[in-house]
Amino acid sequence: KSNGAVTPLILVINKIDCATSSFQLQDTLAGTFVKQVTTCAITGQGLPDLDSAILEVLGLDKVLSGGRSWAVNQ
């Protein structure tokens, strides 16, 4: 699924710990994003899923089979 944009879009919904149990993504938005991930930055819930979604969209999920690390410029 794609909205025709050159850059694939990932929908990240943060603060999922504050959402009601009946939270659902509206069908009108579902086809806009190639991936949808729910996260909670405080607890870390969903962050591995976000990491995986980014790697998959970039096409790196099949390339990196060992441990992953990110280079950070400080």
C-alpha positions in Angstrom: 0.0 0.0 0.0 1.2 3.5 -0.8 -0.1 7.0 -1.1 2.1 7.5 -4.2 4.7 9.4 -2.3 8.3 8.9 -3.2 9.3 8.3 0.4 7.5 5.4 2.1 5.6 6.6 5.2 5.5 4.8 8.6 2.7 5.9 11.0 4.0 5.9 14.6 1.5 6.4 17.3 3.2 7.2 20.6 1.8 7.3 24.1 -0.1 4.1 23.4 -0.2 3.6 27.2 -2.6 6.5 27.4 -5.0 5.1 24.7 -8.2 3.4 25.5 -8.4 -0.4 24.9 -10.8 0.3 22.0 -8.3 2.4 20.1 -8.4 1.6 16.4 -6.8 3.3 13.4 -9.4 4.8 11.1 -9.8 2.9 7.8 -9.3 6.1 5.9 -5.7 6.4 7.1 -4.8 2.7 6.8 -3.8 2.8 3.1 -1.7 5.9 3.5 1.2 4.3 5.3 3.3 1.3 4.4 3.6 0.4 8.1 1.9 1.3 11.3 3.5 1.0 14.7 2.3 1.8 18.2 4.8 2.8 20.8 5.3 4.0 24.4 8.6 5.9 24.8 8.4 5.7 28.6 8.1 1.9 28.8 9.9 1.1 25.5 6.8 -0.8 24.3 6.8 -1.1 20.5 10.3 0.3 20.0 11.7 -3.0 18.7 8.7 -3.0 16.3 9.6 0.5 15.1 13.2 -0.6 14.6 12.1 -3.6 12.5 9.6 -1.5 10.5 12.3 1.1 9.6 14.7 -1.6 8.5 12.0 -3.4 6.5 11.0 -0.2 4.7 14.6 0.5 3.9 15.1 -3.0 2.7 17.7 -3.8 5.3 15.7 -6.4 7.2 17.1 -9.2 5.1 20.6 -7.8 4.9 21.4 -7.5 8.6 21.1 -10.9 10.2 23.6 -10.3 13.1 23.6 -7.8 15.9 22.6 -4.2 14.9 24.2 -1.0 16.0 23.6 2.6 15.0 26.3 5.2 14.5 25.5 8.4 16.3 27.3 11.7 15.6 27.6 13.8 18.7 
